[in-house]
Amino acid sequence: MTATRLSICIPTYNFGQFIGQAIQSVRKQHLPGTEIVILDGGSTDDTRDVVARYQAECPYIRYHLQAFKGGIDADMARSIALAQGEYCWLLSADDALADGALQRIYCDIETARDVYLCNRLLCDKDLKRQRPQSWLAGEFGDFDIDLGDDAALWQYFGRAGSIGALFSYMSTIIVRRESWSRIAPDPASMGTNYAHVHRLFAMRAIEGKMKYLAVPLVLCRGDNDSFLSLGVARRHLIDLRGFHLIAQALFPGNARLRRSFKEVLNREHHWVTWVWLCSVTQENPEWQEIRRALPDYGYGRLTLFAIECLARMPNGVTYAHLLRNHAARIFTRSGNA
């Protein structure tokens, strides 16, 4: 029998309309030594029936049904615990692997890194390809990072243009199961929806190595963020609270790395984002929660005052975009961008 080299771990809840495409994307390029591990957190839709149809033809699919929805932090960790592969590729049930992705990752795991991070292809809700997305700003090929090297990590955070570079998007993460198991979960991070971010960067303690793969290996289904069911303000609070907490836990004695880590979120959610969000929620108590969180990301009282003034102006969001674009042109002309 072929030893299991790679487990495709799919924690899911009520994604029956999508999970078939995720499974099929693996099935059509399946390689010996690959299994699919599905952890169903008590779905009430047709998830179980969809999976059963594929299981009839694909004996490498292992389906586990639990009676409750554990939440993404707990269910992601349990899907890895149930896996048998040397490596685990975390895959959301509404995403899919790009053609050739398995062959590519089998070649890469020969380099025996602890974690791999690839890029993604943005798609519409029907999974029709639109454009590739890189987690880093600028042109970069593949490269390695020693997670325990503060200087290298600081440089990596400086290159990041999206929190996807901080492992926020689970479908682009491949992790060595033994390395993951050596890191204890952080109780304070559980429930943030980003407990895995802490666990992966905590591999610093075991001299963990990461490889960044510039190639997009995952198809991301657009306009399907399940966290948006909480409302747009709550969705942003997940990021603000989670990454602040994780930065404090990961780098307690290194203010430079903490700032650099959190600056990645500032690039993803620029101040114009907060002008817009304030404009649509300023009469809502949720804006006050966001306002209280923003000082953790360097927003002072004057900046917050300016954001709220712009948000109250007619066409204030448009004006904020113009200000941002004008500032970008000035910096570019002066050679500072």
C-alpha positions, 0 to 999 in steps of 0.5 A: 500500500502507498503511504499517505503523503498528503492530506487535503483537510476540508472542515465544512458546515452547510457547504453542500452546494460547493463541496462537490467542486472542491472534491472534484478538483482533487479527484481529477488530478489525484496522485497516489498517497493523497487522501481527502479528510472531510470534517463536517461540523453537523451540517443540516444541508445535503453535504453528507449526501454529496460526499457519499456520492464521491466516496462510492468511487473514491476510497481515499475520501474519509468523512467524519461527521460530528454532532456540533459546529466547533467553529473554524479554529477547533474544526480546522485543528481537528481536521488535521488531527484526523489526517494521516498524511505527512503534510496537510493542505487546508482547503475551504469547502467552497474553494478548489485546487487549480489544475496541476496543483497536486503535482506542483506541491508534491515536488515542493514538499521534497524540500521538507519545509514546515509550512508552505504558502501559495498564492490564489486565483480570484474567481466569481461565485461560480468559480470562473477565473478572474485574476491571480492575487499575490500576497506580496506587493511587487514581483517575487519568485519562490523563497524560503524564510526562517521563521525564527529569524527576526530580521527575515520575518521583519523583511517579509512583513514589509513585503506583504500587501495582504493579511493573506501573507499572514496565513489568514486565507486557509486554502493556501496553506500546506503544513507538515503535520508533525510540526503542527502537532509540536506546537500547542494551541494558544487558548487565547487565540481560540475563537478569533478565527485565526488561531492557526495564524498563531500556531504557524508563526509559533513554529519560530520556537522549533526553528520552523522553515516556511517556503513562499510559493509565488504560483497561484494553486487555489481557486477562490470563490468570490463574494462568499465570505461566510463571516459577512453573515455577522455584518460588515462591521463585525467582519472587520472587527474579526481582523482587528481584534484577532491580529492585535491579540496574535501580535501581542502573543507572538512577539511580546518582547519585540515591538518592532515585529509587532508593529510590522506584523500589524502594519500588514493589516493597515495595508489591507484595510487602508484608512479609506476603508474606515471612512467608508465603514464609518459612513455606513455605521456611524449611528451604530454602536459597532462603529464605536467598537471599531473606533476603540480598536483602531488605536492598536493599529496606530490611529491617533485621535486627530486621525480618527476625528478626520475619518469621522469628519470625512464620513459625514461629508456628502461624497466623503468616501469619494473625496477620501479616495481622491486624497489617497490617490493624490498622496500616492502620486506625490510619494511616487514622484518623490521616489518614496513609494 
